[in-house]
Amino acid sequence: MNLLILGLVLFLGVHLLRELHLRDMAVKRLGDRSYRITYVLIAILGIVLIVWGKSASPFIMVYEPRYELRGISHFAMLPAIILVVAGNLPLSYLRRSIRNPMVLGTAIWGAAHLWANGDLASVLLFGSFTAWAIIKFVSLALTRPAPASSQKPSLLWDVLAMFFGLVLYYFVAIFHGQLFGIGLNFDFS
């Protein structure tokens, strides 16, 4: 469990440097290039520790999710994945209206997994990412200006976000067991 917590602190910590008012100080001290390299290395180390820590954590039940309501997580993941994809494409109408779709998608992903997983390691993992995403979403909304009106969004990027989001959702659903150790059951009867 300690590896999971350390990984979360490292990964989410570097992703909160701007909100903690430490980013500019780190860039000034390290220089832009060294800061970016350090940032990436800490983030990668954080991900490795998160994966290792989650897989090595004992199963300690905090709450028991209602089995018959697990379908809510499946349905919530579709917009979550589409939003994450939209956040990584050029300016679309979706991105212009939401401004930070990847962060919002991460919040939905975390909440959907909290809904379906009640063990301590999952609560730490998905709860931390959900809290981080909400903090980041609000912070970015308050500090980043809206895209310039001279930038015209393209409906093509919205269509591609939905298409690739659906494809990614399909593959994650099919291979969830092989990727994450827990297969998905779509039998809602």
N, C-alpha and C positions, 0 to 999 in steps of 0.2 A: 504494500500500500504506500510505503514511503517513496518508492520510485515513481509511482503515479502522481503523487502530490508534488514531488520535485519537478517532474516533467511539466505538470500544469503550471507551476509557478514560473518556470523558465519560458515556456512557450507563450502563455498568456501575458506574462510580465513584459516581454519585449514588445508584444503587440499593444501594450498600454502605455508605453513610454511617452507618447504625445499627450495622453490624458493626465499623466502624472507630472507633466511639465519637465521631463528629463531628456527628451529627444534632442532638443537644441543644444543642451549642455554636452550631451554625449557626442554629437556631431562636431561641436567646437573643440572638444578635447581630443577626439580620435581622428578627425578629418572625415569627409563624406565617404570616401572609398573604404577606409578602415571600419567606419561605423557600419556600412552596409554588409561588409564581410562578417563582422562580429555578430550583427543582427541575424544573418542567415545561419551562421554556425550555431548560435544559441537556440534558434527556432528549430533547427534540425535535431539537435541534441534533445530538446524538449519533446519533440514528436517521438523520437526513439524511446525515451524514458516513459512517455505516456503509454505507448503500445506495450512495452515490456512490463511496466508496472500494472497495467490493467490485466494483462494475461496472467501475471503472477499473483494477483490479489486474491485473498480468500473470499469465498462467497458468504457475505453477511447480509441477511435480509433486513432492510429498513422498513419497507412497506410492500404489500403484495398487490401488484396491479391487477385490475379486473380483467380476467382472460377474455370475456365476451366483448370487451370494449377495445381490444388490441387493434382492431381495424382502423380506429381513429389515427393511430400512428402511421399506418400504411398510406392513408389518404393525405395526411399532413406532409408526408415526405415528398409528394409530387410537386407542390408549389415550392417547397424548400429547395429541391434540386434545380428546378427551373430558375429560381432566383439566384442561386449560386452561379449557374451558367451565365445568366444575364449580366451578372456583375463582372464577368470576365470577357465580355464582348464590347465592341464599340457602342456608342450612344444609341440606345433604342428608346422608344416611348416608355417602356417599363423602367428602364434605368433613369430616365429623366424624371418620371413621376415619383419614384421611390428614392432615388439618388444613391442609395447604398444597398442594392439588392442582395449582394453577397453576404453582408453582415446580417440583414434581415433573414435570409435563407438559413444562415448558421443558427440564429435564435430559434427558428421554427424546427430545424433539425434537432437541436438540443432538447427543446420542449417535447417534441414527439418521442424522443428516446427516453426522456424522464417518465413520460406517460406509460411506457411499456416495460421499464426496467426499474425494479425496486431494490436492487442490491447496493451496498455501500459504495463499491468502486464505480458503478454506473452513475449513482447519484453525484459522486464527486466529479466524474468526467463530464457528464452531460449538464449537470447543474452549473459547473464552472464555465463551460462554453456558452450556455444560455445567458448567464449573468454577464460575462464578458461582452457578448454580442449586443445585449441591451444597452450596456454602458457605452460601447463603441458607437452604436447606431444613434443614440441621443447626442453624444459628443460630436460626431461628425455632422449631424443635422444642425447643431448650434454653431459650429465653427467653420464649416466649409460652405462657401457660396454655391448657389444653384448653378448648373452649367450655363454658360453664356448663351443668350438668346440667339446669337449668330450661329451656334451649332444646331444644325437641324437633325433631329433623330430620324432614324430609318426604320420603317416597319419590317424590313428584311431582317434586322437584328432581333426583333421581337419573335418573328417566325422561327429563326434559327435557334434562339434561346429555348423556345417551346419544343422544337424538334429534338435538339440535342439533350434537353432536359428529360424528355420522354424516353429517349434511347438510353441515357445514363440510368434513369430510374429502372427501366426494364433489366439492364445488366446487373445493377446492384441488387435488385430483388431476386433475380435468378441465382446469383453467385454470393449472396449474403453469407451463407453458411461457410463456404470455402474461404471467403475473405475475412470474416469476423467471428467465425466459430459458432454462430447461431443462425440456423436456417429460418426462413420466414414461412409461415403457414397462412395461406390466403383462403382457407376454408372458414367462412364466417357463419356457418350454420350452428 
